[in-house]
Amino acid sequence: MNKSSAPFLCKDYRVNLMNNKLSIPDERVKEMSAFRNSLIRPELGGIIGTIVVFIIFIFLASDSGMFSSQGVLNWSIVSAQFMIIAVGACLLMIAGEFDLSVGSMIGFAGMLIAIFGVTFGWPMWMAILLTFAICIAIGALNGFICIRTGLPSFIVTLAFLFILRGFTIFLPQTIERKTIIGGIREAAEGDWLGAVFGEKLFMGFFQYLGDLGIISVFSRGTRAGEPIVNGIPMLIVWALILVAFGHILLTKTRFGNWIFASGGDAEAARNSGVPVNKVKILMFMFTAFCATVFATCQVMEFGSAGADRGLLKEFEAIIAVVIGGALLTGGYGSVIGAALGALIFGVVQQGLFFAGVESSLFRVFLGLILLGAVILNTYIRRLITGER
Amino acid sequence: MSGVVKPTQGEIIVNGEQKFFNNPRDAMQAGIATVHQHLAMIPLMSVSRNFFLGNEPTKKIAGIQFFDRKYADRKTMEAMSKMGINLRGPDQAVGTLSGGERQTVAISRAVHFGAQVLILDEPTSALGVRQTSNVLATIDKVRNEGVAVVFITHNVRHALAVGDRFTVLNRGQTHGTAMRGDITPEDLQNLMAGGQELATLEGSLGGTV
């Protein structure tokens, strides 16, 4: 009930009966201040956080090369890695579910590519496509079990966290008697699909910038004259594509409306004719797809797959999403916010390194920022729904 | 009538045609919409997104179907102002609306999507006086647009405020149907009370029931 209307009740009711409509202005119709209005945008925390983080590191680490071409590439790659998994986690969280198996999925996918492409010697494009198919199928299985049993996705995907990690260690040990499989870069040489994940873009442009002296170049050695940063890695391109795709899907399509509805109130969404189960399972599959993109880019970059890859990534993805303003309970959030959360993540992690701060403090910072973000989000939700 | 329970006897005739509803979707196809006590609304989503939930308008850009936000926003604002609800904007979250306003959004949504018969299951049961009068006003407006309304309530005064024809049901049995003007409020009240005289009770409460 509306507390403020109580004093007017008698008068108001009479007016109401005579005119058959409300004649006093409703206080909820009043224009909200621009500040409050912008507060209910999910990206706000991410935007402020990004600005603050950049200001801090411009003061703290500007002379350490953090903002040279090499430094920028360094934290851009780390941020892009977080972005790729954050997009999937974000859409899934808005649809009302979690996936804790993302980290294990990264290790598992990388290992599959190595086993198919190196140990079995299959062409790299076939290894990658098959890995994608298997991982997306596992994502669908995750979703299917959650929907069918009605169990919280937290538990189901926790089970897969262990199952997939177990296989990631078991498979290479029984097949190759080791936990790291190398030689992927050589196996992917000249492969068209390998290039989609491991190549660099705009190399000519960067050479041109280097020749002009805008970015630094190697001054000696076999690569003298070549720019240190010789292109934009496909990892970053993938991150930007996925963020754009996720954002458009969520805000500009009817399917996006269904994602919000499925997470906001699954029962109400079903009553309105939204195929909630389909939406959720598709989001699990998309999260698995993002994890596999991450894994593929990683093994192409490192040239090897390790059994411990992707450890704790599921939590880092969730933290980036929450910093980006999404509610853990679902139904609210933004892909742009999640991408900014990932950017904050990457800049701080690498920035502390550039600033010479003990890197273990990064985790302290992480915990603090997560706590702050969740408290802010709870406050925002109260603003939107008017709960007290 | 809404298609949840199949009739044991009698027949349902829509536009002169006998119909059999196997499920709620059949009933909706025939233009019979039910607004439940548990509303199909999502508090965290905006009014316009809720209004078109499950029936999103789309437009094609470069062969891809996009959600037509502008159209949805415009239609929502039109429908809402027709019902006398002033929104701050179509992007206002449903969570900020009062219970009565949510009922109104649900009702006007059903009407917008072509409902000819509207079944309202106790829309006023959990509302305050002012909100109740808003919902009753909405029912009146919808009726004037030519939509038949089946209004289920436990409150005589709410029924008398908008009803043309009253049917009292008790455990699936009808206790009688009366036209407006053929029955006094007292008689109707007694009928709803299960035929027992409320006289003694009324005396002690000073006629306020």
Chai-1 contact restraints between the chains, C-beta under 6 A:
chainA,res_idxA,chainB,res_idxB,connection_type,confidence,min_distance_angstrom,max_distance_angstrom,comment,restraint_id
A,M1,B,G128,contact,1.0,0.0,6.0,A-B,restraint_1
A,N16,B,S133,contact,1.0,0.0,6.0,A-B,restraint_2
A,N20,B,A137,contact,1.0,0.0,6.0,A-B,restraint_3
A,K21,B,G84,contact,1.0,0.0,6.0,A-B,restraint_4
A,D26,B,N86,contact,1.0,0.0,6.0,A-B,restraint_5
A,V29,B,N86,contact,1.0,0.0,6.0,A-B,restraint_6
A,V29,B,R88,contact,1.0,0.0,6.0,A-B,restraint_7
A,K252,B,F66,contact,1.0,0.0,6.0,A-B,restraint_8
A,K252,B,F67,contact,1.0,0.0,6.0,A-B,restraint_9
A,T253,B,F66,contact,1.0,0.0,6.0,A-B,restraint_10
A,T253,B,F67,contact,1.0,0.0,6.0,A-B,restraint_11
A,R254,B,E56,contact,1.0,0.0,6.0,A-B,restraint_12
A,R254,B,T58,contact,1.0,0.0,6.0,A-B,restraint_13
A,R254,B,F67,contact,1.0,0.0,6.0,A-B,restraint_14
A,N257,B,R49,contact,1.0,0.0,6.0,A-B,restraint_15
A,N257,B,E56,contact,1.0,0.0,6.0,A-B,restraint_16
A,N257,B,F67,contact,1.0,0.0,6.0,A-B,restraint_17
A,F260,B,M45,contact,1.0,0.0,6.0,A-B,restraint_18
A,A261,B,I42,contact,1.0,0.0,6.0,A-B,restraint_19
A,A261,B,L53,contact,1.0,0.0,6.0,A-B,restraint_20
A,G264,B,I42,contact,1.0,0.0,6.0,A-B,restraint_21
A,G264,B,L44,contact,1.0,0.0,6.0,A-B,restraint_22
A,G264,B,M45,contact,1.0,0.0,6.0,A-B,restraint_23
A,D265,B,I42,contact,1.0,0.0,6.0,A-B,restraint_24
A,A268,B,A40,contact,1.0,0.0,6.0,A-B,restraint_25
A,A268,B,M41,contact,1.0,0.0,6.0,A-B,restraint_26
A,A268,B,I42,contact,1.0,0.0,6.0,A-B,restraint_27
A,N271,B,A40,contact,1.0,0.0,6.0,A-B,restraint_28
A,S272,B,A40,contact,1.0,0.0,6.0,A-B,restraint_29
A,S272,B,L53,contact,1.0,0.0,6.0,A-B,restraint_30
A,S272,B,G54,contact,1.0,0.0,6.0,A-B,restraint_31
A,G273,B,G54,contact,1.0,0.0,6.0,A-B,restraint_32
A,V274,B,G54,contact,1.0,0.0,6.0,A-B,restraint_33
A,G331,B,L44,contact,1.0,0.0,6.0,A-B,restraint_34
A,Y332,B,L44,contact,1.0,0.0,6.0,A-B,restraint_35
A,I384,B,A93,contact,1.0,0.0,6.0,A-B,restraint_36
A,I384,B,G95,contact,1.0,0.0,6.0,A-B,restraint_37
A,T385,B,P43,contact,1.0,0.0,6.0,A-B,restraint_38
A,T385,B,G95,contact,1.0,0.0,6.0,A-B,restraint_39
A,G386,B,G95,contact,1.0,0.0,6.0,A-B,restraint_40
A,G386,B,T96,contact,1.0,0.0,6.0,A-B,restraint_41
